[in-house]
């Protein structure tokens, strides 16, 4: 039994060194994170109304909606890249922008996307909707994961804010996004 202790200690030490933990920053980078969320939110608040207008005017086709979905994919990919380049934040619950303020803003954009896309499945002219969602889903999920990496733990509050909107994620077939947000 005593002979196995040094072996166990060595095994634990090697394991700890083999996979170092990501260092959490001591700097509050919430202002930088907020800029990324602002940019994403601005894109969403242009694209989703365009999609809704196309639906209302009965001009929703694979070409017209496809172009808007492509813009959404690009917006989420850009946010993922920007989040990845932003240092991990120590966060703040008192200095604005706070973790919660940023999380509310991020969740609002996700809610807009989830609800704004929910009616597309009812349009028979959209024959490639499934492939559009297949392209969009990993882009949103990657952005959610990058957001949570940059602002650790923030996705927990976003999950709470998305409880009602998660039904639309299911309806839209955005399973990777649901998973990234912590929904089964």
C-alpha positions in Angstrom: 0.0 0.0 0.0 2.8 2.4 0.9 4.6 1.6 -2.3 1.6 2.6 -4.4 1.5 6.1 -3.0 4.5 7.5 -4.9 3.1 5.9 -8.1 -0.3 7.5 -7.4 1.3 10.9 -6.7 3.4 10.7 -9.9 0.3 9.7 -11.9 -1.7 12.7 -10.5 1.2 15.1 -11.2 1.6 13.9 -14.8 -2.1 14.2 -15.4 -2.2 17.7 -14.0 0.7 18.8 -16.1 -0.5 17.1 -19.2 -3.7 19.1 -19.4 -3.2 22.6 -17.9 -6.2 24.6 -16.9 -7.0 27.7 -18.9 -5.9 30.7 -16.9 -8.6 33.0 -15.9 -7.7 36.6 -16.4 -7.6 39.1 -13.6 -8.7 41.9 -16.0 -12.3 42.9 -16.5 -12.7 42.7 -20.3 -16.5 43.1 -20.2 -16.4 46.3 -22.2 -14.7 44.4 -25.1 -17.2 41.6 -24.8 -20.0 44.1 -24.9 -18.7 45.5 -28.1 -18.8 42.0 -29.7 -22.3 41.4 -28.4 -23.4 44.9 -29.6 -22.1 44.2 -33.1 -23.8 40.8 -33.2 -27.1 42.2 -31.9 -27.0 45.0 -34.5 -26.7 42.4 -37.3 -29.5 40.3 -35.8 -31.8 43.3 -35.5 -31.4 44.0 -39.2 -31.5 40.4 -40.5 -34.4 39.1 -38.5 -36.8 42.0 -39.4 -35.8 41.4 -43.1 -36.8 37.7 -42.8 -40.1 38.7 -41.1 -40.8 41.3 -43.9 -40.1 38.7 -46.6 -42.6 36.4 -44.9 -45.2 39.1 -44.5 -44.9 40.1 -48.1 -45.0 36.4 -49.2 -41.6 36.8 -50.9 -39.9 34.2 -48.7 -38.0 31.8 -51.1 -34.9 29.7 -50.9 -33.0 32.6 -52.5 -34.3 35.5 -50.4 -34.3 33.7 -47.1 -31.1 31.9 -47.9 -29.3 35.2 -48.4 -30.5 36.4 -45.0 -29.5 33.1 -43.3 -26.0 33.4 -44.9 -25.7 36.8 -43.3 -26.7 35.4 -40.0 -24.1 32.6 -40.3 -21.5 35.3 -41.1 -22.6 37.4 -38.1 -22.3 34.5 -35.7 -19.0 33.4 -37.2 -17.6 36.9 -36.8 -18.8 37.1 -33.2 -17.1 33.7 -32.5 -13.8 35.0 -33.9 -14.1 38.2 -31.9 -15.0 36.4 -28.7 -12.0 34.1 -29.2 -9.7 37.1 -29.6 -11.0 38.8 -26.5 -9.2 37.9 -23.3 -11.1 36.0 -20.7 -12.8 38.4 -18.4 -12.6 38.5 -14.6 -16.1 39.9 -14.9 -18.0 42.3 -12.7 -21.3 42.4 -10.8 -21.0 46.0 -10.0 -19.1 47.9 -12.7 -21.1 48.5 -15.9 -21.2 46.6 -18.2 -21.9 43.8 -15.7 -21.9 40.1 -16.5 -25.7 40.1 -16.2 -26.1 43.1 -18.5 -24.1 41.5 -21.2 -25.9 38.2 -20.7 -29.3 39.8 -21.1 -28.2 41.6 -24.3 -26.7 38.3 -25.7 -29.9 36.3 -24.8 -32.1 39.0 -26.4 -30.3 38.5 -29.7 -30.7 34.7 -29.4 -34.4 35.1 -28.6 -34.8 37.3 -31.7 -33.2 34.6 -33.9 -35.1 31.7 -32.3 -38.5 33.4 -32.6 -37.8 35.1 -35.9 -37.0 31.9 -37.7 -39.8 29.8 -36.1 -42.4 30.5 -38.9 -40.1 29.5 -41.7 -41.0 25.9 -41.5 -44.6 26.7 -42.5 -43.5 28.1 -45.9 -43.7 25.4 -48.6 -41.5 27.4 -51.0 -38.5 26.9 -48.7 -37.3 23.6 -49.9 -33.8 24.0 -48.6 -34.7 25.3 -45.2 -33.2 22.2 -43.5 -29.8 22.8 -45.1 -30.0 26.5 -44.1 -30.5 25.5 -40.5 -27.8 22.9 -40.8 -25.4 25.7 -41.7 -26.7 28.2 -39.1 -26.8 25.8 -36.1 -23.1 25.2 -35.6 -22.4 28.9 -36.1 -24.7 29.9 -33.3 -23.5 27.1 -31.1 -19.9 28.1 -31.6 -20.7 31.7 -30.7 -22.5 30.6 -27.5 -19.5 28.5 -26.5 -17.0 31.3 -27.3 -19.2 33.8 -25.3 -19.2 31.5 -22.3 -15.4 31.0 -22.6 -14.8 34.7 -22.6 -17.3 35.5 -19.9 -17.1 32.3 -17.7 -20.4 31.2 -16.3 -22.5 33.7 -18.2 -24.3 31.1 -20.2 -26.1 30.0 -17.0 -28.1 33.2 -16.9 -28.6 33.2 -20.7 -30.0 29.7 -20.3 -32.5 31.0 -17.7 -33.5 33.9 -20.1 -33.9 31.4 -23.0 -36.3 29.1 -21.2 -39.4 30.3 -23.2 -37.5 30.7 -26.4 -36.0 27.2 -26.3 -39.2 25.8 -27.9 -38.3 27.8 -31.0 -34.8 26.4 -31.1 -36.4 23.0 -31.1 -38.9 24.0 -33.8 -36.0 25.4 -35.9 -34.0 22.3 -35.6 -31.1 24.1 -33.8 -30.0 21.1 -31.7 -26.3 22.2 -31.4 -27.4 25.6 -30.2 -29.8 24.0 -27.6 -26.9 21.9 -26.3 -24.5 24.8 -26.1 -27.1 26.7 -24.1 -27.4 23.7 -21.7 -30.8 22.4 -22.8 -31.1 18.6 -23.2 
